[in-house]
């Protein structure tokens, strides 16, 4: 006969205790939260014995998200809330009516300057990201769609005209900046050459 020395866990004292959600405190915000509010890996780390190198340190999903946004975009929850207020709780792209909140908002940023442009819904963020955040690729995609005039309803045509006006203003500014840079570089070269002649 095999005699096991392991102890059988005691049964819950009451039905309420048996059905009560299991909770643990987050090691970052110290708030007692349901197991479901932790990712599997963070929960495992939190429940490990503190003698383990990773033991006792596990963050809830909210704290992990806030930490990641701060690290990647230097943006805080308060800044997210403010931006959501400015955007009316919707995706930053004007044609999109998708409602977003602090949990579902995707932070859109310029990959070169790291500056945050706005908060997008998952679909718009994915669409822009798939085209590499490149204006030329987005314009080429728009031109491709525009080949079929049947796609342009009166509402779409109006929105397209507004978008083209914004693009024209942007394009003129780009051309002006490039011209000034070229003029400045040319002036610096001329000054340098005249100094060498003297």
Buried (B, 14 or more C-beta within 10 A) or exposed (E): EEEEEEEEEEEEEEEEEEEEEEEBEBBBEEEEBEEEBBEEEBBEBBBBEEEEEEEEBBBBBBBBBBEEBEEEBEBEEEBBEEBBEEBEEBBBBEEBEBEBEBEEBBBBBEEEEEEBEBBBBEEBBEBBEEBEBEEEEBEEBEEEEEEEEEEBEEEEEEBBEEEEEEEEEEEEEEEEEEEEEEEEEEEEEEEEEEEEEE
